[in-house]
C-alpha cells in the first residue's frame, strides 16, 4: 500500500437507474421506476458529457448522454437489505446487510413513544402521521407558530421526523428533542433515523432550511472503521457523518446544498492527499425526487455534471473516483416515496483508456469490499471486491 492512495466517493442521493429485480414487492410505482431514465425523458435529454465519458449510458441508455466513447468502469448494484432508504443503502455500502425490515408507522407513532416524547418536550405534538415534509409544514405550520407544538411525522421509510420553525424553537433545542427521541426509539421501535427538520418563513411560504440533522442507528464496525484503524483518514461530507452516527468518520462537514457539497469536496481534495473523501449530495432527493419535480431533478444532474468537469482534472495519478447512488426517488411515478431501484456504479482512474463492464453486482457491499481492497485493509463484513478489474488499468 502507498500513502498516496486516495478515493473520492460521491453518492448522488436518489439517482436510481431502473427497477430492482425485487421492486414489485414494494409496489407498482417501484416496479415502474427508473429515476435517471425518466428524468432524462421528461426534459427531452440530459446534458451530461462528463457522466457520459465515465460510462453512464453503458448502464442504461439515457437520452442525450452518449457513452459510445466512454473511459471508465461501469455497472449497477442490487440492494440486498430490506427497504429503500438512505440508512439501508449507505450501511450496505460499507458491509452491513439489514436482513430484517426496520419499523415503519403507516398510522403514526403509538402512545408508548409519543407520550414520553411529549412529556420531555412539555407540549403535545402536531400531526403524528405519514406525510410529505413540505406538505406537513404547510398544513400545521401556522398552528405550530401559535403554540410551539412540534410537528412529528413519518413516511414510508423508517424515520421519526420533527419539524420546527427556527424562530419558535431554537435549532439546538430541536436537536435536543431529536436526541431524546433517538434514546427512546429502541427495540421494536428502533427506527433507522430520527431527523430534525427546521424550517422558516410565513404561512403559505414556509421553506425547510439547510440545518437538517439525522440521528441514525449504528450497526457495528464497517469498512470505515477498518480504515480508521489503519490510520487512513475518512472525511464525511454532507450527511455522511450523520448517516453513520459518526462511526468510522474522522471529520464530518455539513453542507448547504449540492453545489456547496462539491465545493467542499474539491477543497478537501486540495487539503487531503491520502484517504477516503466520502460525499452525499442530497438535493436530488430532498428538493426534486420527493417533490415530483423532474425538471428540477434534471437541472441538478446537469449542474453536478458541470462541477464534475472541474473535479476530474484535479484527480492525481493514484486517485480513484467512484460515483453511485443509495436508492431511487423517481419523480415521474405516483407518490413521493423512495423507489426500489438498481443504483449506478461508475469508477474512474486517471490513465484509463477503455471502458470496463463491472456487470450487475448482487449487493451494494461489493463497493465497500472494493474500497477495503484498494486501501489494503480487511473487509470486516459482506461483499466481493472488484478491484482486480481496475488494478490492471
GINOR-V59481 format. One record per helix or strand of 3 or more residues. SS is the DSSP state (A for helix, B for strand). FROM is the first residue (numbers start at 1). LEN is the number of residues. Records with the same first field share a line. If there is no record, write none. Layout:
SS: FROM-LEN  FROM-LEN
This chain:
B: 6-7  16-4  72-6  126-5  151-4  159-7  193-10  205-4  213-4  234-4  251-3  275-7  319-6  341-8  355-7
A: 23-4  28-4  35-8  49-6  56-4  86-8  111-11  133-15  171-14  187-3  223-7  240-4  258-14  283-7  294-19  365-11  387-5
